[in-house]
Amino acid sequence: MKKYILIAALVLAGCGKKKQEEAPAPAPVAAGSGSAVATTPPPAPPPTPAAVDVPTEQDFEEQAKNDIDDKNVAKKLDALEGDLAQ
């Protein structure tokens, strides 16, 4: 009978230790004045797209004034229409 009591006492003592081990540990408290809140750093902003220089009609205006005159306007227009038709 003493063996059963001893075994029961050991089983009960072992069960108590498991409950203590399963308990979650308290969260660490940050030291300081309490005015600052611990946060993760903000995510990095997305990269800005690279500036692309898209040609506009103003970019070609000076070249067109030099290349096109009253004598060759019909020829240049026909060439342009041919390029667009392809």
C-alpha positions as CSV (number, residue, x, y, z in Angstrom):
1,M,0.0,0.0,0.0
2,K,2.9,2.4,0.7
3,K,4.1,1.8,-2.9
4,Y,0.8,3.0,-4.3
5,I,0.8,6.1,-2.2
6,L,4.4,6.8,-3.2
7,I,3.6,6.3,-6.9
8,A,0.5,8.5,-6.6
9,A,2.5,11.3,-4.9
10,L,5.1,11.1,-7.7
11,V,2.5,11.2,-10.4
12,L,0.8,14.2,-8.8
13,A,4.1,16.0,-8.3
14,G,5.0,15.4,-11.9
15,C,1.7,16.8,-13.2
16,G,2.2,20.0,-11.3
17,K,5.6,20.6,-12.9
18,K,4.0,20.2,-16.4
19,K,1.5,22.9,-15.7
20,Q,4.2,25.3,-14.6
21,E,6.3,24.6,-17.8
22,E,3.2,25.1,-20.0
23,A,2.4,28.5,-18.7
24,P,3.5,31.2,-21.1
25,A,6.3,33.5,-20.0
26,P,5.4,37.1,-19.4
27,A,6.3,39.5,-22.1
28,P,9.5,41.5,-21.5
29,V,8.9,45.1,-20.4
30,A,11.0,47.8,-22.1
31,A,12.9,50.0,-19.7
32,G,12.7,53.7,-20.1
33,S,10.6,56.7,-19.3
34,G,7.5,55.1,-20.9
35,S,7.0,57.9,-23.4
36,A,8.4,55.9,-26.3
37,V,6.5,53.0,-27.8
38,A,8.4,50.1,-29.2
39,T,7.4,49.7,-32.9
40,T,8.9,48.1,-35.9
41,P,10.4,50.4,-38.5
42,P,8.1,51.5,-41.3
43,P,8.4,49.6,-44.6
44,A,10.6,51.2,-47.2
45,P,8.7,53.3,-49.8
46,P,8.4,51.8,-53.2
47,P,11.0,52.9,-55.7
48,T,10.1,55.9,-57.8
49,P,9.8,55.1,-61.5
50,A,12.7,56.4,-63.6
51,A,12.0,59.5,-65.6
52,V,11.5,58.7,-69.3
53,D,12.1,61.4,-71.8
54,V,9.3,60.8,-74.3
55,P,9.7,62.8,-77.6
56,T,7.0,65.3,-78.3
57,E,6.2,67.5,-81.3
58,Q,8.1,70.4,-79.8
59,D,11.3,68.2,-79.9
60,F,11.0,68.0,-83.7
61,E,9.6,71.4,-84.5
62,E,13.0,73.1,-85.2
63,Q,14.1,70.1,-87.3
64,A,10.9,70.2,-89.3
65,K,11.3,74.0,-90.0
66,N,14.7,73.3,-91.5
67,D,13.9,70.2,-93.5
68,I,10.4,71.1,-94.9
69,D,9.8,74.1,-97.2
70,D,7.3,75.1,-99.8
71,K,9.1,73.2,-102.6
72,N,9.3,69.7,-100.9
73,V,6.2,69.7,-98.7
74,A,4.3,67.4,-101.1
75,K,7.2,64.9,-101.3
76,K,7.7,64.8,-97.5
77,L,3.9,64.4,-97.0
78,D,3.8,61.4,-99.5
79,A,6.8,59.8,-97.7
80,L,5.1,60.2,-94.3
81,E,1.8,58.8,-95.6
82,G,3.7,55.8,-97.1
83,D,5.5,55.1,-93.7
84,L,2.1,55.2,-91.9
85,A,0.5,52.9,-94.4
86,Q,3.0,50.1,-93.7
